[in-house]
Amino acid sequence: MSEPYQQSGISENAAGAITYITIVPAIVFLVLPPYSANPFIRFHAWQSIFLSIVSIIVNAVISVLLGVSAGYGSSLYHALTNLLWIFWLLLWILCAINALNGKRFGLPVIGAISERLARK
């Protein structure tokens, strides 16, 4: 657990997990007191935002590359893009479960960046 902060209606573990639902709660928790003062919640909010950005960029690049090489209407294109979405979903679930259990599970690269931003 991180440093104590003014308790609100949601526990810090639950708030950390909620940040992974979409980018919207992550942004809300970064600006809404008392959540914005909690380094644990800030870490998960930043990591969720960066995970969203990375997934969008990676999906766009891979979709274009697969579309050009395999054809946008091909079964291979649809199968591989569906596998990519499953990967992102499992990664989000893994992060949310770790947050719910009170752990700062940092993803490579974006976890370190999130940690620095959470301490500001």
Backbone atoms as SQL, in Angstrom:
CREATE TABLE atoms (id INTEGER PRIMARY KEY, chain TEXT, resi INTEGER, resn TEXT, atom TEXT, x REAL, y REAL, z REAL);
INSERT INTO atoms VALUES
  (1, 'A', 1, 'MET', 'N', 0.836, -1.182, 0.000),
  (2, 'A', 1, 'MET', 'CA', 0.000, 0.000, 0.000),
  (3, 'A', 1, 'MET', 'C', 0.878, 1.241, 0.000),
  (4, 'A', 2, 'SER', 'N', 0.356, 2.304, -0.507),
  (5, 'A', 2, 'SER', 'CA', 1.118, 3.535, -0.553),
  (6, 'A', 2, 'SER', 'C', 0.778, 4.410, 0.646),
  (7, 'A', 3, 'GLU', 'N', 1.267, 5.634, 0.579),
  (8, 'A', 3, 'GLU', 'CA', 1.072, 6.564, 1.678),
  (9, 'A', 3, 'GLU', 'C', -0.412, 6.793, 1.942),
  (10, 'A', 4, 'PRO', 'N', -0.769, 7.068, 3.195),
  (11, 'A', 4, 'PRO', 'CA', -2.166, 7.334, 3.487),
  (12, 'A', 4, 'PRO', 'C', -2.626, 8.639, 2.846),
  (13, 'A', 5, 'TYR', 'N', -3.869, 8.677, 2.526),
  (14, 'A', 5, 'TYR', 'CA', -4.466, 9.884, 1.975),
  (15, 'A', 5, 'TYR', 'C', -5.882, 9.966, 2.507),
  (16, 'A', 6, 'GLN', 'N', -6.513, 11.089, 2.266),
  (17, 'A', 6, 'GLN', 'CA', -7.873, 11.271, 2.755),
  (18, 'A', 6, 'GLN', 'C', -8.784, 10.236, 2.099),
  (19, 'A', 7, 'GLN', 'N', -9.394, 9.381, 2.917),
  (20, 'A', 7, 'GLN', 'CA', -10.236, 8.295, 2.409),
  (21, 'A', 7, 'GLN', 'C', -11.521, 8.838, 1.795),
  (22, 'A', 8, 'SER', 'N', -11.873, 8.273, 0.684),
  (23, 'A', 8, 'SER', 'CA', -13.129, 8.640, 0.029),
  (24, 'A', 8, 'SER', 'C', -13.997, 7.402, -0.050),
  (25, 'A', 9, 'GLY', 'N', -14.972, 7.394, -0.926),
  (26, 'A', 9, 'GLY', 'CA', -15.902, 6.285, -1.031),
  (27, 'A', 9, 'GLY', 'C', -15.326, 5.041, -1.670),
  (28, 'A', 10, 'ILE', 'N', -14.227, 5.162, -2.399),
  (29, 'A', 10, 'ILE', 'CA', -13.634, 4.026, -3.106),
  (30, 'A', 10, 'ILE', 'C', -12.240, 3.774, -2.527),
  (31, 'A', 11, 'SER', 'N', -11.923, 2.509, -2.283),
  (32, 'A', 11, 'SER', 'CA', -10.587, 2.187, -1.778),
  (33, 'A', 11, 'SER', 'C', -9.549, 2.476, -2.856),
  (34, 'A', 12, 'GLU', 'N', -8.306, 2.656, -2.436),
  (35, 'A', 12, 'GLU', 'CA', -7.264, 2.947, -3.429),
  (36, 'A', 12, 'GLU', 'C', -7.053, 1.771, -4.377),
  (37, 'A', 13, 'ASN', 'N', -7.205, 0.544, -3.888),
  (38, 'A', 13, 'ASN', 'CA', -7.067, -0.627, -4.765),
  (39, 'A', 13, 'ASN', 'C', -8.163, -0.639, -5.821),
  (40, 'A', 14, 'ALA', 'N', -9.396, -0.381, -5.411),
  (41, 'A', 14, 'ALA', 'CA', -10.515, -0.354, -6.359),
  (42, 'A', 14, 'ALA', 'C', -10.341, 0.780, -7.364),
  (43, 'A', 15, 'ALA', 'N', -9.923, 1.946, -6.887),
  (44, 'A', 15, 'ALA', 'CA', -9.710, 3.081, -7.786),
  (45, 'A', 15, 'ALA', 'C', -8.606, 2.767, -8.785),
  (46, 'A', 16, 'GLY', 'N', -7.529, 2.128, -8.320),
  (47, 'A', 16, 'GLY', 'CA', -6.450, 1.739, -9.228),
  (48, 'A', 16, 'GLY', 'C', -6.935, 0.787, -10.305),
  (49, 'A', 17, 'ALA', 'N', -7.781, -0.162, -9.924),
  (50, 'A', 17, 'ALA', 'CA', -8.322, -1.119, -10.897),
  (51, 'A', 17, 'ALA', 'C', -9.291, -0.441, -11.869),
  (52, 'A', 18, 'ILE', 'N', -10.085, 0.482, -11.367),
  (53, 'A', 18, 'ILE', 'CA', -11.076, 1.172, -12.206),
  (54, 'A', 18, 'ILE', 'C', -10.395, 1.983, -13.305),
  (55, 'A', 19, 'THR', 'N', -9.180, 2.452, -13.057),
  (56, 'A', 19, 'THR', 'CA', -8.497, 3.245, -14.089),
  (57, 'A', 19, 'THR', 'C', -8.283, 2.462, -15.378),
  (58, 'A', 20, 'TYR', 'N', -8.298, 1.141, -15.288),
  (59, 'A', 20, 'TYR', 'CA', -8.065, 0.316, -16.475),
  (60, 'A', 20, 'TYR', 'C', -9.340, 0.034, -17.272),
  (61, 'A', 21, 'ILE', 'N', -10.488, 0.477, -16.788),
  (62, 'A', 21, 'ILE', 'CA', -11.737, 0.232, -17.526),
  (63, 'A', 21, 'ILE', 'C', -11.708, 0.957, -18.870),
  (64, 'A', 22, 'THR', 'N', -11.440, 2.243, -18.835),
  (65, 'A', 22, 'THR', 'CA', -11.217, 3.037, -20.052),
  (66, 'A', 22, 'THR', 'C', -10.279, 4.167, -19.674),
  (67, 'A', 23, 'ILE', 'N', -9.939, 4.978, -20.627),
  (68, 'A', 23, 'ILE', 'CA', -9.057, 6.111, -20.366),
  (69, 'A', 23, 'ILE', 'C', -9.769, 7.197, -19.550),
  (70, 'A', 24, 'VAL', 'N', -11.098, 7.235, -19.608),
  (71, 'A', 24, 'VAL', 'CA', -11.866, 8.277, -18.924),
  (72, 'A', 24, 'VAL', 'C', -11.683, 8.232, -17.402),
  (73, 'A', 25, 'PRO', 'N', -11.900, 7.093, -16.723),
  (74, 'A', 25, 'PRO', 'CA', -11.677, 7.104, -15.277),
  (75, 'A', 25, 'PRO', 'C', -10.221, 7.381, -14.910),
  (76, 'A', 26, 'ALA', 'N', -9.290, 6.976, -15.757),
  (77, 'A', 26, 'ALA', 'CA', -7.878, 7.257, -15.486),
  (78, 'A', 26, 'ALA', 'C', -7.644, 8.763, -15.431),
  (79, 'A', 27, 'ILE', 'N', -8.195, 9.483, -16.387),
  (80, 'A', 27, 'ILE', 'CA', -8.048, 10.945, -16.412),
  (81, 'A', 27, 'ILE', 'C', -8.783, 11.570, -15.236),
  (82, 'A', 28, 'VAL', 'N', -9.980, 11.086, -14.939),
  (83, 'A', 28, 'VAL', 'CA', -10.764, 11.627, -13.816),
  (84, 'A', 28, 'VAL', 'C', -10.003, 11.464, -12.505),
  (85, 'A', 29, 'PHE', 'N', -9.422, 10.283, -12.271),
  (86, 'A', 29, 'PHE', 'CA', -8.686, 10.060, -11.029),
  (87, 'A', 29, 'PHE', 'C', -7.415, 10.908, -10.949),
  (88, 'A', 30, 'LEU', 'N', -6.864, 11.316, -12.072),
  (89, 'A', 30, 'LEU', 'CA', -5.683, 12.183, -12.055),
  (90, 'A', 30, 'LEU', 'C', -6.010, 13.615, -11.667),
  (91, 'A', 31, 'VAL', 'N', -7.257, 14.024, -11.861),
  (92, 'A', 31, 'VAL', 'CA', -7.621, 15.418, -11.556),
  (93, 'A', 31, 'VAL', 'C', -8.555, 15.554, -10.356),
  (94, 'A', 32, 'LEU', 'N', -9.174, 14.481, -9.915),
  (95, 'A', 32, 'LEU', 'CA', -10.183, 14.546, -8.860),
  (96, 'A', 32, 'LEU', 'C', -9.571, 14.261, -7.485),
  (97, 'A', 33, 'PRO', 'N', -9.585, 15.274, -6.589),
  (98, 'A', 33, 'PRO', 'CA', -9.122, 15.002, -5.222),
  (99, 'A', 33, 'PRO', 'C', -10.122, 14.093, -4.520),
  (100, 'A', 34, 'PRO', 'N', -9.738, 13.249, -3.628),
  (101, 'A', 34, 'PRO', 'CA', -8.400, 13.016, -3.081),
  (102, 'A', 34, 'PRO', 'C', -7.586, 12.009, -3.887),
  (103, 'A', 35, 'TYR', 'N', -8.165, 11.441, -4.936),
  (104, 'A', 35, 'TYR', 'CA', -7.459, 10.419, -5.721),
  (105, 'A', 35, 'TYR', 'C', -6.192, 10.969, -6.370),
  (106, 'A', 36, 'SER', 'N', -6.251, 12.202, -6.813),
  (107, 'A', 36, 'SER', 'CA', -5.110, 12.806, -7.510),
  (108, 'A', 36, 'SER', 'C', -3.892, 12.968, -6.605),
  (109, 'A', 37, 'ALA', 'N', -4.071, 12.882, -5.295),
  (110, 'A', 37, 'ALA', 'CA', -2.960, 13.008, -4.352),
  (111, 'A', 37, 'ALA', 'C', -2.350, 11.650, -3.991),
  (112, 'A', 38, 'ASN', 'N', -2.937, 10.578, -4.441),
  (113, 'A', 38, 'ASN', 'CA', -2.482, 9.244, -4.059),
  (114, 'A', 38, 'ASN', 'C', -1.530, 8.678, -5.114),
  (115, 'A', 39, 'PRO', 'N', -0.263, 8.417, -4.755),
  (116, 'A', 39, 'PRO', 'CA', 0.708, 7.914, -5.739),
  (117, 'A', 39, 'PRO', 'C', 0.332, 6.557, -6.341),
  (118, 'A', 40, 'PHE', 'N', -0.312, 5.689, -5.573),
  (119, 'A', 40, 'PHE', 'CA', -0.725, 4.373, -6.085),
  (120, 'A', 40, 'PHE', 'C', -1.758, 4.539, -7.203),
  (121, 'A', 41, 'ILE', 'N', -2.757, 5.366, -6.968),
  (122, 'A', 41, 'ILE', 'CA', -3.807, 5.599, -7.971),
  (123, 'A', 41, 'ILE', 'C', -3.230, 6.341, -9.170),
  (124, 'A', 42, 'ARG', 'N', -2.370, 7.320, -8.902),
  (125, 'A', 42, 'ARG', 'CA', -1.742, 8.069, -10.002),
  (126, 'A', 42, 'ARG', 'C', -0.911, 7.135, -10.885),
  (127, 'A', 43, 'PHE', 'N', -0.173, 6.210, -10.270),
  (128, 'A', 43, 'PHE', 'CA', 0.624, 5.255, -11.044),
  (129, 'A', 43, 'PHE', 'C', -0.261, 4.463, -12.002),
  (130, 'A', 44, 'HIS', 'N', -1.339, 3.893, -11.481),
  (131, 'A', 44, 'HIS', 'CA', -2.206, 3.065, -12.331),
  (132, 'A', 44, 'HIS', 'C', -2.947, 3.904, -13.369),
  (133, 'A', 45, 'ALA', 'N', -3.305, 5.136, -13.014),
  (134, 'A', 45, 'ALA', 'CA', -3.968, 6.007, -13.985),
  (135, 'A', 45, 'ALA', 'C', -3.033, 6.329, -15.146),
  (136, 'A', 46, 'TRP', 'N', -1.791, 6.712, -14.833),
  (137, 'A', 46, 'TRP', 'CA', -0.829, 7.008, -15.893),
  (138, 'A', 46, 'TRP', 'C', -0.530, 5.769, -16.733),
  (139, 'A', 47, 'GLN', 'N', -0.356, 4.630, -16.074),
  (140, 'A', 47, 'GLN', 'CA', -0.056, 3.414, -16.826),
  (141, 'A', 47, 'GLN', 'C', -1.226, 3.051, -17.742),
  (142, 'A', 48, 'SER', 'N', -2.441, 3.228, -17.277),
  (143, 'A', 48, 'SER', 'CA', -3.615, 2.951, -18.105),
  (144, 'A', 48, 'SER', 'C', -3.655, 3.870, -19.327),
  (145, 'A', 49, 'ILE', 'N', -3.349, 5.144, -19.123),
  (146, 'A', 49, 'ILE', 'CA', -3.345, 6.099, -20.234),
  (147, 'A', 49, 'ILE', 'C', -2.279, 5.708, -21.262),
  (148, 'A', 50, 'PHE', 'N', -1.067, 5.420, -20.783),
  (149, 'A', 50, 'PHE', 'CA', -0.001, 5.033, -21.706),
  (150, 'A', 50, 'PHE', 'C', -0.299, 3.706, -22.396),
  (151, 'A', 51, 'LEU', 'N', -0.899, 2.766, -21.679),
  (152, 'A', 51, 'LEU', 'CA', -1.273, 1.487, -22.284),
  (153, 'A', 51, 'LEU', 'C', -2.297, 1.711, -23.396),
  (154, 'A', 52, 'SER', 'N', -3.231, 2.608, -23.176),
  (155, 'A', 52, 'SER', 'CA', -4.224, 2.930, -24.214),
  (156, 'A', 52, 'SER', 'C', -3.556, 3.524, -25.440),
  (157, 'A', 53, 'ILE', 'N', -2.649, 4.470, -25.219),
  (158, 'A', 53, 'ILE', 'CA', -1.956, 5.116, -26.335),
  (159, 'A', 53, 'ILE', 'C', -1.121, 4.101, -27.121),
  (160, 'A', 54, 'VAL', 'N', -0.362, 3.282, -26.403),
  (161, 'A', 54, 'VAL', 'CA', 0.481, 2.279, -27.058),
  (162, 'A', 54, 'VAL', 'C', -0.369, 1.283, -27.841),
  (163, 'A', 55, 'SER', 'N', -1.477, 0.845, -27.262),
  (164, 'A', 55, 'SER', 'CA', -2.322, -0.134, -27.962),
  (165, 'A', 55, 'SER', 'C', -2.911, 0.450, -29.240),
  (166, 'A', 56, 'ILE', 'N', -3.302, 1.709, -29.201),
  (167, 'A', 56, 'ILE', 'CA', -3.857, 2.353, -30.396),
  (168, 'A', 56, 'ILE', 'C', -2.796, 2.437, -31.493),
  (169, 'A', 57, 'ILE', 'N', -1.599, 2.874, -31.124),
  (170, 'A', 57, 'ILE', 'CA', -0.525, 3.015, -32.109),
  (171, 'A', 57, 'ILE', 'C', -0.122, 1.657, -32.680),
  (172, 'A', 58, 'VAL', 'N', 0.094, 0.675, -31.805),
  (173, 'A', 58, 'VAL', 'CA', 0.505, -0.656, -32.259),
  (174, 'A', 58, 'VAL', 'C', -0.584, -1.279, -33.138),
  (175, 'A', 59, 'ASN', 'N', -1.835, -1.172, -32.715),
  (176, 'A', 59, 'ASN', 'CA', -2.930, -1.730, -33.518),
  (177, 'A', 59, 'ASN', 'C', -3.007, -1.079, -34.891),
  (178, 'A', 60, 'ALA', 'N', -2.837, 0.237, -34.947),
  (179, 'A', 60, 'ALA', 'CA', -2.903, 0.935, -36.228),
  (180, 'A', 60, 'ALA', 'C', -1.786, 0.468, -37.160),
  (181, 'A', 61, 'VAL', 'N', -0.575, 0.409, -36.639),
  (182, 'A', 61, 'VAL', 'CA', 0.570, 0.008, -37.468),
  (183, 'A', 61, 'VAL', 'C', 0.418, -1.434, -37.937),
  (184, 'A', 62, 'ILE', 'N', 0.100, -2.331, -37.018),
  (185, 'A', 62, 'ILE', 'CA', -0.021, -3.742, -37.386),
  (186, 'A', 62, 'ILE', 'C', -1.205, -3.963, -38.323),
  (187, 'A', 63, 'SER', 'N', -2.301, -3.265, -38.099),
  (188, 'A', 63, 'SER', 'CA', -3.455, -3.408, -38.990),
  (189, 'A', 63, 'SER', 'C', -3.115, -2.981, -40.409),
  (190, 'A', 64, 'VAL', 'N', -2.392, -1.879, -40.540),
  (191, 'A', 64, 'VAL', 'CA', -2.007, -1.429, -41.880),
  (192, 'A', 64, 'VAL', 'C', -1.051, -2.431, -42.521),
  (193, 'A', 65, 'LEU', 'N', -0.044, -2.882, -41.753),
  (194, 'A', 65, 'LEU', 'CA', 0.915, -3.839, -42.304),
  (195, 'A', 65, 'LEU', 'C', 0.235, -5.149, -42.705),
  (196, 'A', 66, 'LEU', 'N', -0.649, -5.646, -41.850),
  (197, 'A', 66, 'LEU', 'CA', -1.364, -6.884, -42.174),
  (198, 'A', 66, 'LEU', 'C', -2.326, -6.677, -43.338),
  (199, 'A', 67, 'GLY', 'N', -2.965, -5.525, -43.339),
  (200, 'A', 67, 'GLY', 'CA', -3.915, -5.245, -44.417),
  (201, 'A', 67, 'GLY', 'C', -3.250, -5.184, -45.764),
  (202, 'A', 68, 'VAL', 'N', -2.070, -4.581, -45.806),
  (203, 'A', 68, 'VAL', 'CA', -1.335, -4.466, -47.066),
  (204, 'A', 68, 'VAL', 'C', -0.795, -5.823, -47.503),
  (205, 'A', 69, 'SER', 'N', -0.264, -6.593, -46.539),
  (206, 'A', 69, 'SER', 'CA', 0.355, -7.871, -46.912),
  (207, 'A', 69, 'SER', 'C', -0.653, -9.005, -47.091),
  (208, 'A', 70, 'ALA', 'N', -1.633, -9.086, -46.227),
  (209, 'A', 70, 'ALA', 'CA', -2.579, -10.208, -46.292),
  (210, 'A', 70, 'ALA', 'C', -3.900, -9.818, -46.949),
  (211, 'A', 71, 'GLY', 'N', -4.186, -8.533, -47.029),
  (212, 'A', 71, 'GLY', 'CA', -5.465, -8.083, -47.569),
  (213, 'A', 71, 'GLY', 'C', -6.450, -7.866, -46.444),
  (214, 'A', 72, 'TYR', 'N', -7.113, -6.708, -46.458),
  (215, 'A', 72, 'TYR', 'CA', -8.018, -6.338, -45.365),
  (216, 'A', 72, 'TYR', 'C', -9.202, -7.288, -45.205),
  (217, 'A', 73, 'GLY', 'N', -9.608, -7.934, -46.238),
  (218, 'A', 73, 'GLY', 'CA', -10.761, -8.824, -46.157),
  (219, 'A', 73, 'GLY', 'C', -10.404, -10.271, -45.882),
  (220, 'A', 74, 'SER', 'N', -9.116, -10.557, -45.764),
  (221, 'A', 74, 'SER', 'CA', -8.699, -11.951, -45.622),
  (222, 'A', 74, 'SER', 'C', -8.960, -12.500, -44.224),
  (223, 'A', 75, 'SER', 'N', -9.084, -13.790, -44.158),
  (224, 'A', 75, 'SER', 'CA', -9.277, -14.469, -42.872),
  (225, 'A', 75, 'SER', 'C', -8.052, -14.309, -41.987),
  (226, 'A', 76, 'LEU', 'N', -6.863, -14.324, -42.577),
  (227, 'A', 76, 'LEU', 'CA', -5.623, -14.158, -41.812),
  (228, 'A', 76, 'LEU', 'C', -5.595, -12.786, -41.144),
  (229, 'A', 77, 'TYR', 'N', -5.977, -11.752, -41.871),
  (230, 'A', 77, 'TYR', 'CA', -6.017, -10.395, -41.314),
  (231, 'A', 77, 'TYR', 'C', -6.943, -10.350, -40.106),
  (232, 'A', 78, 'HIS', 'N', -8.144, -10.877, -40.249),
  (233, 'A', 78, 'HIS', 'CA', -9.115, -10.846, -39.146),
  (234, 'A', 78, 'HIS', 'C', -8.661, -11.683, -37.959),
  (235, 'A', 79, 'ALA', 'N', -8.083, -12.833, -38.218),
  (236, 'A', 79, 'ALA', 'CA', -7.614, -13.698, -37.130),
  (237, 'A', 79, 'ALA', 'C', -6.488, -13.025, -36.339),
  (238, 'A', 80, 'LEU', 'N', -5.521, -12.450, -37.052),
  (239, 'A', 80, 'LEU', 'CA', -4.387, -11.824, -36.366),
  (240, 'A', 80, 'LEU', 'C', -4.779, -10.550, -35.631),
  (241, 'A', 81, 'THR', 'N', -5.659, -9.740, -36.214),
  (242, 'A', 81, 'THR', 'CA', -6.096, -8.536, -35.497),
  (243, 'A', 81, 'THR', 'C', -6.951, -8.906, -34.282),
  (244, 'A', 82, 'ASN', 'N', -7.739, -9.963, -34.386),
  (245, 'A', 82, 'ASN', 'CA', -8.505, -10.421, -33.217),
  (246, 'A', 82, 'ASN', 'C', -7.580, -10.932, -32.114),
  (247, 'A', 83, 'LEU', 'N', -6.520, -11.641, -32.485),
  (248, 'A', 83, 'LEU', 'CA', -5.535, -12.096, -31.496),
  (249, 'A', 83, 'LEU', 'C', -4.851, -10.914, -30.818),
  (250, 'A', 84, 'LEU', 'N', -4.584, -9.875, -31.586),
  (251, 'A', 84, 'LEU', 'CA', -3.971, -8.675, -31.015),
  (252, 'A', 84, 'LEU', 'C', -4.895, -8.020, -29.995),
  (253, 'A', 85, 'TRP', 'N', -6.174, -7.919, -30.320),
  (254, 'A', 85, 'TRP', 'CA', -7.135, -7.340, -29.371),
  (255, 'A', 85, 'TRP', 'C', -7.256, -8.207, -28.120),
  (256, 'A', 86, 'ILE', 'N', -7.219, -9.507, -28.259),
  (257, 'A', 86, 'ILE', 'CA', -7.263, -10.406, -27.097),
  (258, 'A', 86, 'ILE', 'C', -6.030, -10.175, -26.215),
  (259, 'A', 87, 'PHE', 'N', -4.868, -10.007, -26.843),
  (260, 'A', 87, 'PHE', 'CA', -3.652, -9.717, -26.093),
  (261, 'A', 87, 'PHE', 'C', -3.818, -8.461, -25.247),
  (262, 'A', 88, 'TRP', 'N', -4.306, -7.366, -25.864),
  (263, 'A', 88, 'TRP', 'CA', -4.488, -6.111, -25.117),
  (264, 'A', 88, 'TRP', 'C', -5.489, -6.296, -23.986),
  (265, 'A', 89, 'LEU', 'N', -6.575, -6.991, -24.253),
  (266, 'A', 89, 'LEU', 'CA', -7.593, -7.223, -23.221),
  (267, 'A', 89, 'LEU', 'C', -7.003, -7.978, -22.033),
  (268, 'A', 90, 'LEU', 'N', -6.235, -9.029, -22.306),
  (269, 'A', 90, 'LEU', 'CA', -5.616, -9.791, -21.223),
  (270, 'A', 90, 'LEU', 'C', -4.606, -8.946, -20.445),
  (271, 'A', 91, 'LEU', 'N', -3.891, -8.084, -21.142),
  (272, 'A', 91, 'LEU', 'CA', -2.938, -7.205, -20.477),
  (273, 'A', 91, 'LEU', 'C', -3.656, -6.214, -19.559),
  (274, 'A', 92, 'TRP', 'N', -4.772, -5.649, -20.026),
  (275, 'A', 92, 'TRP', 'CA', -5.565, -4.734, -19.194),
  (276, 'A', 92, 'TRP', 'C', -6.114, -5.476, -17.971),
  (277, 'A', 93, 'ILE', 'N', -6.601, -6.677, -18.169),
  (278, 'A', 93, 'ILE', 'CA', -7.138, -7.462, -17.047),
  (279, 'A', 93, 'ILE', 'C', -6.030, -7.758, -16.034),
  (280, 'A', 94, 'LEU', 'N', -4.851, -8.136, -16.516),
  (281, 'A', 94, 'LEU', 'CA', -3.714, -8.403, -15.630),
  (282, 'A', 94, 'LEU', 'C', -3.374, -7.167, -14.800),
  (283, 'A', 95, 'CYS', 'N', -3.322, -6.017, -15.434),
  (284, 'A', 95, 'CYS', 'CA', -3.025, -4.766, -14.714),
  (285, 'A', 95, 'CYS', 'C', -4.110, -4.445, -13.692),
  (286, 'A', 96, 'ALA', 'N', -5.373, -4.596, -14.071),
  (287, 'A', 96, 'ALA', 'CA', -6.482, -4.300, -13.162),
  (288, 'A', 96, 'ALA', 'C', -6.483, -5.230, -11.955),
  (289, 'A', 97, 'ILE', 'N', -6.231, -6.501, -12.174),
  (290, 'A', 97, 'ILE', 'CA', -6.204, -7.461, -11.058),
  (291, 'A', 97, 'ILE', 'C', -5.063, -7.138, -10.107),
  (292, 'A', 98, 'ASN', 'N', -3.901, -6.803, -10.650),
  (293, 'A', 98, 'ASN', 'CA', -2.779, -6.422, -9.788),
  (294, 'A', 98, 'ASN', 'C', -3.101, -5.172, -8.985),
  (295, 'A', 99, 'ALA', 'N', -3.732, -4.189, -9.606),
  (296, 'A', 99, 'ALA', 'CA', -4.123, -2.974, -8.886),
  (297, 'A', 99, 'ALA', 'C', -5.126, -3.313, -7.787),
  (298, 'A', 100, 'LEU', 'N', -6.081, -4.155, -8.106),
  (299, 'A', 100, 'LEU', 'CA', -7.097, -4.552, -7.130),
  (300, 'A', 100, 'LEU', 'C', -6.467, -5.264, -5.937),
  (301, 'A', 101, 'ASN', 'N', -5.361, -5.956, -6.175),
  (302, 'A', 101, 'ASN', 'CA', -4.648, -6.649, -5.104),
  (303, 'A', 101, 'ASN', 'C', -3.593, -5.765, -4.436),
  (304, 'A', 102, 'GLY', 'N', -3.574, -4.480, -4.769),
  (305, 'A', 102, 'GLY', 'CA', -2.666, -3.545, -4.119),
  (306, 'A', 102, 'GLY', 'C', -1.238, -3.575, -4.625),
  (307, 'A', 103, 'LYS', 'N', -1.013, -4.103, -5.820),
  (308, 'A', 103, 'LYS', 'CA', 0.337, -4.213, -6.368),
  (309, 'A', 103, 'LYS', 'C', 0.566, -3.163, -7.449),
  (310, 'A', 104, 'ARG', 'N', 1.775, -2.674, -7.503),
  (311, 'A', 104, 'ARG', 'CA', 2.194, -1.766, -8.577),
  (312, 'A', 104, 'ARG', 'C', 2.870, -2.601, -9.654),
  (313, 'A', 105, 'PHE', 'N', 2.078, -3.254, -10.443),
  (314, 'A', 105, 'PHE', 'CA', 2.586, -4.082, -11.534),
  (315, 'A', 105, 'PHE', 'C', 2.936, -3.155, -12.687),
  (316, 'A', 106, 'GLY', 'N', 4.227, -2.918, -12.884),
  (317, 'A', 106, 'GLY', 'CA', 4.664, -2.005, -13.924),
  (318, 'A', 106, 'GLY', 'C', 4.997, -2.733, -15.212),
  (319, 'A', 107, 'LEU', 'N', 4.405, -2.288, -16.283),
  (320, 'A', 107, 'LEU', 'CA', 4.712, -2.822, -17.608),
  (321, 'A', 107, 'LEU', 'C', 6.072, -2.290, -18.056),
  (322, 'A', 108, 'PRO', 'N', 6.775, -3.009, -18.914),
  (323, 'A', 108, 'PRO', 'CA', 8.063, -2.505, -19.401),
  (324, 'A', 108, 'PRO', 'C', 7.903, -1.123, -20.033),
  (325, 'A', 109, 'VAL', 'N', 8.818, -0.265, -19.801),
  (326, 'A', 109, 'VAL', 'CA', 8.927, 1.110, -20.298),
  (327, 'A', 109, 'VAL', 'C', 7.827, 2.004, -19.729),
  (328, 'A', 110, 'ILE', 'N', 6.564, 1.724, -20.026),
  (329, 'A', 110, 'ILE', 'CA', 5.506, 2.636, -19.556),
  (330, 'A', 110, 'ILE', 'C', 5.313, 2.555, -18.044),
  (331, 'A', 111, 'GLY', 'N', 5.680, 1.459, -17.438),
  (332, 'A', 111, 'GLY', 'CA', 5.596, 1.354, -15.986),
  (333, 'A', 111, 'GLY', 'C', 6.570, 2.301, -15.302),
  (334, 'A', 112, 'ALA', 'N', 7.793, 2.386, -15.835),
  (335, 'A', 112, 'ALA', 'CA', 8.800, 3.286, -15.268),
  (336, 'A', 112, 'ALA', 'C', 8.392, 4.750, -15.453),
  (337, 'A', 113, 'ILE', 'N', 7.861, 5.068, -16.616),
  (338, 'A', 113, 'ILE', 'CA', 7.397, 6.437, -16.875),
  (339, 'A', 113, 'ILE', 'C', 6.236, 6.773, -15.950),
  (340, 'A', 114, 'SER', 'N', 5.319, 5.836, -15.793),
  (341, 'A', 114, 'SER', 'CA', 4.163, 6.028, -14.905),
  (342, 'A', 114, 'SER', 'C', 4.600, 6.232, -13.467),
  (343, 'A', 115, 'GLU', 'N', 5.606, 5.484, -13.055),
  (344, 'A', 115, 'GLU', 'CA', 6.121, 5.604, -11.686),
  (345, 'A', 115, 'GLU', 'C', 6.685, 7.001, -11.445),
  (346, 'A', 116, 'ARG', 'N', 7.446, 7.520, -12.401),
  (347, 'A', 116, 'ARG', 'CA', 8.004, 8.883, -12.261),
  (348, 'A', 116, 'ARG', 'C', 6.885, 9.915, -12.188),
  (349, 'A', 117, 'LEU', 'N', 5.890, 9.802, -13.060),
  (350, 'A', 117, 'LEU', 'CA', 4.789, 10.766, -13.067),
  (351, 'A', 117, 'LEU', 'C', 3.925, 10.654, -11.812),
  (352, 'A', 118, 'ALA', 'N', 3.811, 9.462, -11.251),
  (353, 'A', 118, 'ALA', 'CA', 2.978, 9.263, -10.062),
  (354, 'A', 118, 'ALA', 'C', 3.588, 9.943, -8.839),
  (355, 'A', 119, 'ARG', 'N', 4.887, 10.124, -8.833),
  (356, 'A', 119, 'ARG', 'CA', 5.567, 10.711, -7.683),
  (357, 'A', 119, 'ARG', 'C', 5.644, 12.223, -7.746),
  (358, 'A', 120, 'LYS', 'N', 5.198, 12.827, -8.843),
  (359, 'A', 120, 'LYS', 'CA', 5.230, 14.297, -8.974),
  (360, 'A', 120, 'LYS', 'C', 4.141, 14.939, -8.168);
